[in-house]
Amino acid sequence: MLLTFEKIKEYYDNKFWNKAMVWDSVSKNKINQSQYTQITDEAYPIARPIKSE
């Protein structure tokens, strides 16, 4: 499956993904830091977020 910005945003918005999973997408070069911010409405953190958030 090809993960795109739109798909990752949809997963996050529908609570299928958490911030840690979106953060992982940046580290795997699926999205960039700016897109992380667009998806989560938070600045991209240096450390991986806690999974339960």
Predicted model as a PDB file, atoms N, CA, C, CB and O in Angstrom, pLDDT in the B-factor column:
MODEL        1                                                                  
ATOM      1  N   MET A   1       0.835  -1.175   0.000  1.00 68.00           N  
ATOM      2  CA  MET A   1       0.000   0.000   0.000  1.00 68.00           C  
ATOM      3  C   MET A   1       0.881   1.240   0.000  1.00 68.00           C  
ATOM      4  CB  MET A   1      -0.950  -0.003   1.206  1.00 68.00           C  
ATOM      5  O   MET A   1       1.857   1.326   0.745  1.00 68.00           O  
ATOM      6  N   LEU A   2       0.529   2.178  -0.828  1.00 86.00           N  
ATOM      7  CA  LEU A   2       1.254   3.437  -0.911  1.00 86.00           C  
ATOM      8  C   LEU A   2       0.654   4.425   0.082  1.00 86.00           C  
ATOM      9  CB  LEU A   2       1.213   4.007  -2.351  1.00 86.00           C  
ATOM     10  O   LEU A   2      -0.514   4.796  -0.028  1.00 86.00           O  
ATOM     11  N   LEU A   3       1.462   4.848   1.052  1.00 92.00           N  
ATOM     12  CA  LEU A   3       0.995   5.818   2.034  1.00 92.00           C  
ATOM     13  C   LEU A   3       1.268   7.223   1.527  1.00 92.00           C  
ATOM     14  CB  LEU A   3       1.672   5.592   3.402  1.00 92.00           C  
ATOM     15  O   LEU A   3       2.412   7.593   1.262  1.00 92.00           O  
ATOM     16  N   THR A   4       0.219   7.986   1.397  1.00 96.00           N  
ATOM     17  CA  THR A   4       0.328   9.370   0.959  1.00 96.00           C  
ATOM     18  C   THR A   4      -0.061  10.276   2.118  1.00 96.00           C  
ATOM     19  CB  THR A   4      -0.565   9.640  -0.289  1.00 96.00           C  
ATOM     20  O   THR A   4      -0.611   9.823   3.121  1.00 96.00           O  
ATOM     21  N   PHE A   5       0.232  11.556   1.965  1.00 98.00           N  
ATOM     22  CA  PHE A   5      -0.160  12.536   2.965  1.00 98.00           C  
ATOM     23  C   PHE A   5      -1.663  12.429   3.248  1.00 98.00           C  
ATOM     24  CB  PHE A   5       0.206  13.962   2.497  1.00 98.00           C  
ATOM     25  O   PHE A   5      -2.076  12.417   4.408  1.00 98.00           O  
ATOM     26  N   GLU A   6      -2.460  12.355   2.215  1.00 98.00           N  
ATOM     27  CA  GLU A   6      -3.908  12.311   2.364  1.00 98.00           C  
ATOM     28  C   GLU A   6      -4.352  11.081   3.146  1.00 98.00           C  
ATOM     29  CB  GLU A   6      -4.577  12.330   0.999  1.00 98.00           C  
ATOM     30  O   GLU A   6      -5.232  11.173   4.002  1.00 98.00           O  
ATOM     31  N   LYS A   7      -3.755   9.948   2.861  1.00 98.00           N  
ATOM     32  CA  LYS A   7      -4.118   8.702   3.526  1.00 98.00           C  
ATOM     33  C   LYS A   7      -3.708   8.737   4.998  1.00 98.00           C  
ATOM     34  CB  LYS A   7      -3.464   7.505   2.817  1.00 98.00           C  
ATOM     35  O   LYS A   7      -4.473   8.325   5.869  1.00 98.00           O  
ATOM     36  N   ILE A   8      -2.502   9.229   5.269  1.00 98.00           N  
ATOM     37  CA  ILE A   8      -2.026   9.316   6.652  1.00 98.00           C  
ATOM     38  C   ILE A   8      -2.906  10.276   7.447  1.00 98.00           C  
ATOM     39  CB  ILE A   8      -0.546   9.777   6.697  1.00 98.00           C  
ATOM     40  O   ILE A   8      -3.244   9.999   8.598  1.00 98.00           O  
ATOM     41  N   LYS A   9      -3.275  11.391   6.846  1.00 98.00           N  
ATOM     42  CA  LYS A   9      -4.165  12.355   7.505  1.00 98.00           C  
ATOM     43  C   LYS A   9      -5.519  11.724   7.789  1.00 98.00           C  
ATOM     44  CB  LYS A   9      -4.340  13.618   6.637  1.00 98.00           C  
ATOM     45  O   LYS A   9      -6.079  11.907   8.870  1.00 98.00           O  
ATOM     46  N   GLU A  10      -6.038  10.995   6.841  1.00 98.00           N  
ATOM     47  CA  GLU A  10      -7.324  10.314   7.031  1.00 98.00           C  
ATOM     48  C   GLU A  10      -7.239   9.326   8.199  1.00 98.00           C  
ATOM     49  CB  GLU A  10      -7.747   9.578   5.735  1.00 98.00           C  
ATOM     50  O   GLU A  10      -8.136   9.284   9.040  1.00 98.00           O  
ATOM     51  N   TYR A  11      -6.174   8.539   8.252  1.00 98.00           N  
ATOM     52  CA  TYR A  11      -6.009   7.574   9.347  1.00 98.00           C  
ATOM     53  C   TYR A  11      -5.942   8.287  10.693  1.00 98.00           C  
ATOM     54  CB  TYR A  11      -4.741   6.727   9.135  1.00 98.00           C  
ATOM     55  O   TYR A  11      -6.553   7.845  11.666  1.00 98.00           O  
ATOM     56  N   TYR A  12      -5.198   9.393  10.747  1.00 98.00           N  
ATOM     57  CA  TYR A  12      -5.064  10.142  11.997  1.00 98.00           C  
ATOM     58  C   TYR A  12      -6.402  10.781  12.381  1.00 98.00           C  
ATOM     59  CB  TYR A  12      -3.967  11.226  11.866  1.00 98.00           C  
ATOM     60  O   TYR A  12      -6.818  10.696  13.537  1.00 98.00           O  
ATOM     61  N   ASP A  13      -7.061  11.406  11.441  1.00 98.00           N  
ATOM     62  CA  ASP A  13      -8.338  12.073  11.714  1.00 98.00           C  
ATOM     63  C   ASP A  13      -9.403  11.093  12.193  1.00 98.00           C  
ATOM     64  CB  ASP A  13      -8.829  12.796  10.467  1.00 98.00           C  
ATOM     65  O   ASP A  13     -10.258  11.448  13.004  1.00 98.00           O  
ATOM     66  N   ASN A  14      -9.352   9.872  11.695  1.00 98.00           N  
ATOM     67  CA  ASN A  14     -10.326   8.845  12.077  1.00 98.00           C  
ATOM     68  C   ASN A  14      -9.857   7.992  13.264  1.00 98.00           C  
ATOM     69  CB  ASN A  14     -10.612   7.944  10.888  1.00 98.00           C  
ATOM     70  O   ASN A  14     -10.474   6.983  13.604  1.00 98.00           O  
ATOM     71  N   LYS A  15      -8.762   8.420  13.879  1.00 97.00           N  
ATOM     72  CA  LYS A  15      -8.216   7.795  15.091  1.00 97.00           C  
ATOM     73  C   LYS A  15      -7.727   6.351  14.879  1.00 97.00           C  
ATOM     74  CB  LYS A  15      -9.267   7.809  16.176  1.00 97.00           C  
ATOM     75  O   LYS A  15      -7.644   5.568  15.826  1.00 97.00           O  
ATOM     76  N   PHE A  16      -7.406   6.016  13.619  1.00 97.00           N  
ATOM     77  CA  PHE A  16      -6.778   4.724  13.353  1.00 97.00           C  
ATOM     78  C   PHE A  16      -5.287   4.803  13.676  1.00 97.00           C  
ATOM     79  CB  PHE A  16      -6.996   4.298  11.876  1.00 97.00           C  
ATOM     80  O   PHE A  16      -4.668   3.802  14.039  1.00 97.00           O  
ATOM     81  N   TRP A  17      -4.717   6.002  13.540  1.00 97.00           N  
ATOM     82  CA  TRP A  17      -3.307   6.246  13.825  1.00 97.00           C  
ATOM     83  C   TRP A  17      -3.185   7.270  14.939  1.00 97.00           C  
ATOM     84  CB  TRP A  17      -2.560   6.727  12.561  1.00 97.00           C  
ATOM     85  O   TRP A  17      -4.048   8.130  15.114  1.00 97.00           O  
ATOM     86  N   ASN A  18      -2.071   7.159  15.708  1.00 97.00           N  
ATOM     87  CA  ASN A  18      -1.778   8.159  16.729  1.00 97.00           C  
ATOM     88  C   ASN A  18      -0.575   8.987  16.282  1.00 97.00           C  
ATOM     89  CB  ASN A  18      -1.509   7.488  18.111  1.00 97.00           C  
ATOM     90  O   ASN A  18      -0.024   8.756  15.206  1.00 97.00           O  
ATOM     91  N   LYS A  19      -0.170   9.953  17.111  1.00 97.00           N  
ATOM     92  CA  LYS A  19       0.941  10.840  16.752  1.00 97.00           C  
ATOM     93  C   LYS A  19       2.238  10.070  16.546  1.00 97.00           C  
ATOM     94  CB  LYS A  19       1.138  11.897  17.828  1.00 97.00           C  
ATOM     95  O   LYS A  19       3.041  10.432  15.686  1.00 97.00           O  
ATOM     96  N   ALA A  20       2.451   9.024  17.316  1.00 97.00           N  
ATOM     97  CA  ALA A  20       3.674   8.231  17.165  1.00 97.00           C  
ATOM     98  C   ALA A  20       3.728   7.586  15.775  1.00 97.00           C  
ATOM     99  CB  ALA A  20       3.755   7.143  18.267  1.00 97.00           C  
ATOM    100  O   ALA A  20       4.793   7.517  15.162  1.00 97.00           O  
ATOM    101  N   MET A  21       2.609   7.127  15.296  1.00 97.00           N  
ATOM    102  CA  MET A  21       2.566   6.496  13.975  1.00 97.00           C  
ATOM    103  C   MET A  21       2.801   7.529  12.873  1.00 97.00           C  
ATOM    104  CB  MET A  21       1.215   5.786  13.759  1.00 97.00           C  
ATOM    105  O   MET A  21       3.474   7.242  11.883  1.00 97.00           O  
ATOM    106  N   VAL A  22       2.247   8.730  13.043  1.00 98.00           N  
ATOM    107  CA  VAL A  22       2.491   9.794  12.074  1.00 98.00           C  
ATOM    108  C   VAL A  22       3.967  10.188  12.110  1.00 98.00           C  
ATOM    109  CB  VAL A  22       1.587  11.023  12.364  1.00 98.00           C  
ATOM    110  O   VAL A  22       4.581  10.408  11.065  1.00 98.00           O  
ATOM    111  N   TRP A  23       4.533  10.276  13.314  1.00 98.00           N  
ATOM    112  CA  TRP A  23       5.958  10.594  13.481  1.00 98.00           C  
ATOM    113  C   TRP A  23       6.815   9.552  12.758  1.00 98.00           C  
ATOM    114  CB  TRP A  23       6.337  10.656  14.990  1.00 98.00           C  
ATOM    115  O   TRP A  23       7.797   9.898  12.101  1.00 98.00           O  
ATOM    116  N   ASP A  24       6.444   8.289  12.880  1.00 97.00           N  
ATOM    117  CA  ASP A  24       7.182   7.221  12.186  1.00 97.00           C  
ATOM    118  C   ASP A  24       7.166   7.427  10.672  1.00 97.00           C  
ATOM    119  CB  ASP A  24       6.585   5.845  12.533  1.00 97.00           C  
ATOM    120  O   ASP A  24       8.135   7.097   9.989  1.00 97.00           O  
ATOM    121  N   SER A  25       6.075   7.966  10.154  1.00 97.00           N  
ATOM    122  CA  SER A  25       5.974   8.217   8.718  1.00 97.00           C  
ATOM    123  C   SER A  25       6.988   9.256   8.259  1.00 97.00           C  
ATOM    124  CB  SER A  25       4.567   8.673   8.359  1.00 97.00           C  
ATOM    125  O   SER A  25       7.491   9.185   7.138  1.00 97.00           O  
ATOM    126  N   VAL A  26       7.290  10.228   9.131  1.00 98.00           N  
ATOM    127  CA  VAL A  26       8.317  11.214   8.802  1.00 98.00           C  
ATOM    128  C   VAL A  26       9.680  10.535   8.778  1.00 98.00           C  
ATOM    129  CB  VAL A  26       8.308  12.387   9.818  1.00 98.00           C  
ATOM    130  O   VAL A  26      10.473  10.757   7.863  1.00 98.00           O  
ATOM    131  N   SER A  27       9.949   9.711   9.780  1.00 95.00           N  
ATOM    132  CA  SER A  27      11.257   9.048   9.842  1.00 95.00           C  
ATOM    133  C   SER A  27      11.466   8.073   8.687  1.00 95.00           C  
ATOM    134  CB  SER A  27      11.405   8.310  11.165  1.00 95.00           C  
ATOM    135  O   SER A  27      12.602   7.743   8.347  1.00 95.00           O  
ATOM    136  N   LYS A  28      10.368   7.611   8.083  1.00 96.00           N  
ATOM    137  CA  LYS A  28      10.452   6.700   6.928  1.00 96.00           C  
ATOM    138  C   LYS A  28      10.302   7.445   5.597  1.00 96.00           C  
ATOM    139  CB  LYS A  28       9.372   5.615   7.034  1.00 96.00           C  
ATOM    140  O   LYS A  28      10.163   6.828   4.541  1.00 96.00           O  
ATOM    141  N   ASN A  29      10.334   8.790   5.666  1.00 96.00           N  
ATOM    142  CA  ASN A  29      10.260   9.655   4.476  1.00 96.00           C  
ATOM    143  C   ASN A  29       8.970   9.490   3.670  1.00 96.00           C  
ATOM    144  CB  ASN A  29      11.437   9.376   3.579  1.00 96.00           C  
ATOM    145  O   ASN A  29       8.972   9.662   2.451  1.00 96.00           O  
ATOM    146  N   LYS A  30       7.880   9.158   4.346  1.00 97.00           N  
ATOM    147  CA  LYS A  30       6.570   9.094   3.681  1.00 97.00           C  
ATOM    148  C   LYS A  30       5.940  10.485   3.630  1.00 97.00           C  
ATOM    149  CB  LYS A  30       5.625   8.101   4.418  1.00 97.00           C  
ATOM    150  O   LYS A  30       5.255  10.832   2.667  1.00 97.00           O  
ATOM    151  N   ILE A  31       6.182  11.281   4.683  1.00 98.00           N  
ATOM    152  CA  ILE A  31       5.764  12.679   4.739  1.00 98.00           C  
ATOM    153  C   ILE A  31       6.919  13.482   5.328  1.00 98.00           C  
ATOM    154  CB  ILE A  31       4.448  12.858   5.591  1.00 98.00           C  
ATOM    155  O   ILE A  31       7.892  12.910   5.821  1.00 98.00           O  
ATOM    156  N   ASN A  32       6.811  14.807   5.274  1.00 98.00           N  
ATOM    157  CA  ASN A  32       7.876  15.621   5.865  1.00 98.00           C  
ATOM    158  C   ASN A  32       7.399  16.254   7.176  1.00 98.00           C  
ATOM    159  CB  ASN A  32       8.335  16.720   4.874  1.00 98.00           C  
ATOM    160  O   ASN A  32       6.245  16.083   7.571  1.00 98.00           O  
ATOM    161  N   GLN A  33       8.284  16.975   7.838  1.00 98.00           N  
ATOM    162  CA  GLN A  33       7.965  17.559   9.140  1.00 98.00           C  
ATOM    163  C   GLN A  33       6.830  18.568   9.055  1.00 98.00           C  
ATOM    164  CB  GLN A  33       9.192  18.223   9.726  1.00 98.00           C  
ATOM    165  O   GLN A  33       5.996  18.645   9.957  1.00 98.00           O  
ATOM    166  N   SER A  34       6.797  19.323   7.999  1.00 98.00           N  
ATOM    167  CA  SER A  34       5.722  20.294   7.805  1.00 98.00           C  
ATOM    168  C   SER A  34       4.371  19.590   7.682  1.00 98.00           C  
ATOM    169  CB  SER A  34       5.991  21.150   6.558  1.00 98.00           C  
ATOM    170  O   SER A  34       3.369  20.066   8.216  1.00 98.00           O  
ATOM    171  N   GLN A  35       4.346  18.480   6.992  1.00 98.00           N  
ATOM    172  CA  GLN A  35       3.111  17.724   6.841  1.00 98.00           C  
ATOM    173  C   GLN A  35       2.684  17.100   8.175  1.00 98.00           C  
ATOM    174  CB  GLN A  35       3.284  16.634   5.773  1.00 98.00           C  
ATOM    175  O   GLN A  35       1.490  16.989   8.453  1.00 98.00           O  
ATOM    176  N   TYR A  36       3.652  16.694   8.994  1.00 98.00           N  
ATOM    177  CA  TYR A  36       3.332  16.203  10.345  1.00 98.00           C  
ATOM    178  C   TYR A  36       2.556  17.271  11.098  1.00 98.00           C  
ATOM    179  CB  TYR A  36       4.627  15.816  11.125  1.00 98.00           C  
ATOM    180  O   TYR A  36       1.549  16.979  11.743  1.00 98.00           O  
ATOM    181  N   THR A  37       3.030  18.510  11.015  1.00 98.00           N  
ATOM    182  CA  THR A  37       2.377  19.624  11.690  1.00 98.00           C  
ATOM    183  C   THR A  37       0.975  19.861  11.133  1.00 98.00           C  
ATOM    184  CB  THR A  37       3.220  20.893  11.555  1.00 98.00           C  
ATOM    185  O   THR A  37       0.046  20.144  11.889  1.00 98.00           O  
ATOM    186  N   GLN A  38       0.822  19.748   9.830  1.00 98.00           N  
ATOM    187  CA  GLN A  38      -0.503  19.921   9.217  1.00 98.00           C  
ATOM    188  C   GLN A  38      -1.475  18.844   9.695  1.00 98.00           C  
ATOM    189  CB  GLN A  38      -0.392  19.884   7.681  1.00 98.00           C  
ATOM    190  O   GLN A  38      -2.657  19.121   9.901  1.00 98.00           O  
ATOM    191  N   ILE A  39      -0.990  17.639   9.869  1.00 98.00           N  
ATOM    192  CA  ILE A  39      -1.846  16.529  10.270  1.00 98.00           C  
ATOM    193  C   ILE A  39      -2.224  16.617  11.746  1.00 98.00           C  
ATOM    194  CB  ILE A  39      -1.153  15.202   9.988  1.00 98.00           C  
ATOM    195  O   ILE A  39      -3.390  16.445  12.100  1.00 98.00           O  
ATOM    196  N   THR A  40      -1.243  16.884  12.607  1.00 98.00           N  
ATOM    197  CA  THR A  40      -1.470  16.825  14.058  1.00 98.00           C  
ATOM    198  C   THR A  40      -1.775  18.172  14.695  1.00 98.00           C  
ATOM    199  CB  THR A  40      -0.273  16.236  14.727  1.00 98.00           C  
ATOM    200  O   THR A  40      -2.211  18.221  15.846  1.00 98.00           O  
ATOM    201  N   ASP A  41      -1.557  19.256  13.979  1.00 98.00           N  
ATOM    202  CA  ASP A  41      -1.702  20.620  14.514  1.00 98.00           C  
ATOM    203  C   ASP A  41      -0.713  20.894  15.650  1.00 98.00           C  
ATOM    204  CB  ASP A  41      -3.137  20.843  15.014  1.00 98.00           C  
ATOM    205  O   ASP A  41      -0.965  21.733  16.515  1.00 98.00           O  
ATOM    206  N   GLU A  42       0.397  20.190  15.637  1.00 97.00           N  
ATOM    207  CA  GLU A  42       1.468  20.396  16.607  1.00 97.00           C  
ATOM    208  C   GLU A  42       2.808  20.396  15.880  1.00 97.00           C  
ATOM    209  CB  GLU A  42       1.440  19.303  17.712  1.00 97.00           C  
ATOM    210  O   GLU A  42       2.969  19.754  14.842  1.00 97.00           O  
ATOM    211  N   ALA A  43       3.761  21.124  16.442  1.00 97.00           N  
ATOM    212  CA  ALA A  43       5.102  21.150  15.857  1.00 97.00           C  
ATOM    213  C   ALA A  43       5.706  19.747  15.911  1.00 97.00           C  
ATOM    214  CB  ALA A  43       6.015  22.172  16.602  1.00 97.00           C  
ATOM    215  O   ALA A  43       5.415  18.963  16.815  1.00 97.00           O  
ATOM    216  N   TYR A  44       6.551  19.451  14.925  1.00 97.00           N  
ATOM    217  CA  TYR A  44       7.205  18.148  14.871  1.00 97.00           C  
ATOM    218  C   TYR A  44       8.180  18.009  16.048  1.00 97.00           C  
ATOM    219  CB  TYR A  44       7.948  17.962  13.516  1.00 97.00           C  
ATOM    220  O   TYR A  44       9.103  18.813  16.175  1.00 97.00           O  
ATOM    221  N   PRO A  45       7.989  17.005  16.907  1.00 96.00           N  
ATOM    222  CA  PRO A  45       8.883  16.836  18.057  1.00 96.00           C  
ATOM    223  C   PRO A  45      10.161  16.098  17.667  1.00 96.00           C  
ATOM    224  CB  PRO A  45       8.166  16.079  19.179  1.00 96.00           C  
ATOM    225  O   PRO A  45      10.169  15.291  16.737  1.00 96.00           O  
ATOM    226  N   ILE A  46      11.233  16.385  18.387  1.00 94.00           N  
ATOM    227  CA  ILE A  46      12.500  15.687  18.153  1.00 94.00           C  
ATOM    228  C   ILE A  46      12.384  14.223  18.574  1.00 94.00           C  
ATOM    229  CB  ILE A  46      13.653  16.378  18.919  1.00 94.00           C  
ATOM    230  O   ILE A  46      12.834  13.324  17.864  1.00 94.00           O  
ATOM    231  N   ALA A  47      11.780  14.002  19.727  1.00 95.00           N  
ATOM    232  CA  ALA A  47      11.608  12.636  20.232  1.00 95.00           C  
ATOM    233  C   ALA A  47      10.256  12.089  19.807  1.00 95.00           C  
ATOM    234  CB  ALA A  47      11.742  12.595  21.768  1.00 95.00           C  
ATOM    235  O   ALA A  47       9.292  12.837  19.649  1.00 95.00           O  
ATOM    236  N   ARG A  48      10.196  10.783  19.626  1.00 95.00           N  
ATOM    237  CA  ARG A  48       8.952  10.125  19.229  1.00 95.00           C  
ATOM    238  C   ARG A  48       7.893  10.310  20.316  1.00 95.00           C  
ATOM    239  CB  ARG A  48       9.192   8.618  18.955  1.00 95.00           C  
ATOM    240  O   ARG A  48       8.180  10.087  21.493  1.00 95.00           O  
ATOM    241  N   PRO A  49       6.684  10.710  19.947  1.00 93.00           N  
ATOM    242  CA  PRO A  49       5.608  10.847  20.934  1.00 93.00           C  
ATOM    243  C   PRO A  49       5.241   9.513  21.583  1.00 93.00           C  
ATOM    244  CB  PRO A  49       4.377  11.451  20.277  1.00 93.00           C  
ATOM    245  O   PRO A  49       5.501   8.443  21.033  1.00 93.00           O  
ATOM    246  N   ILE A  50       4.643   9.601  22.741  1.00 88.00           N  
ATOM    247  CA  ILE A  50       4.177   8.395  23.436  1.00 88.00           C  
ATOM    248  C   ILE A  50       3.014   7.793  22.651  1.00 88.00           C  
ATOM    249  CB  ILE A  50       3.747   8.720  24.908  1.00 88.00           C  
ATOM    250  O   ILE A  50       2.156   8.523  22.155  1.00 88.00           O  
ATOM    251  N   LYS A  51       2.981   6.478  22.538  1.00 72.00           N  
ATOM    252  CA  LYS A  51       1.992   5.797  21.705  1.00 72.00           C  
ATOM    253  C   LYS A  51       0.546   6.058  22.119  1.00 72.00           C  
ATOM    254  CB  LYS A  51       2.250   4.328  21.733  1.00 72.00           C  
ATOM    255  O   LYS A  51      -0.337   6.073  21.261  1.00 72.00           O  
ATOM    256  N   SER A  52       0.283   6.261  23.387  1.00 59.00           N  
ATOM    257  CA  SER A  52      -1.095   6.377  23.849  1.00 59.00           C  
ATOM    258  C   SER A  52      -1.737   7.711  23.482  1.00 59.00           C  
ATOM    259  CB  SER A  52      -1.146   6.188  25.337  1.00 59.00           C  
ATOM    260  O   SER A  52      -2.944   7.872  23.667  1.00 59.00           O  
ATOM    261  N   GLU A  53      -0.978   8.662  22.975  1.00 56.00           N  
ATOM    262  CA  GLU A  53      -1.554   9.970  22.620  1.00 56.00           C  
ATOM    263  C   GLU A  53      -2.279   9.930  21.303  1.00 56.00           C  
ATOM    264  CB  GLU A  53      -0.476  11.028  22.565  1.00 56.00           C  
ATOM    265  O   GLU A  53      -2.818  10.946  20.863  1.00 56.00           O  
TER     266      GLU A  53                                                      
ENDMDL                                                                          
END                                                                             
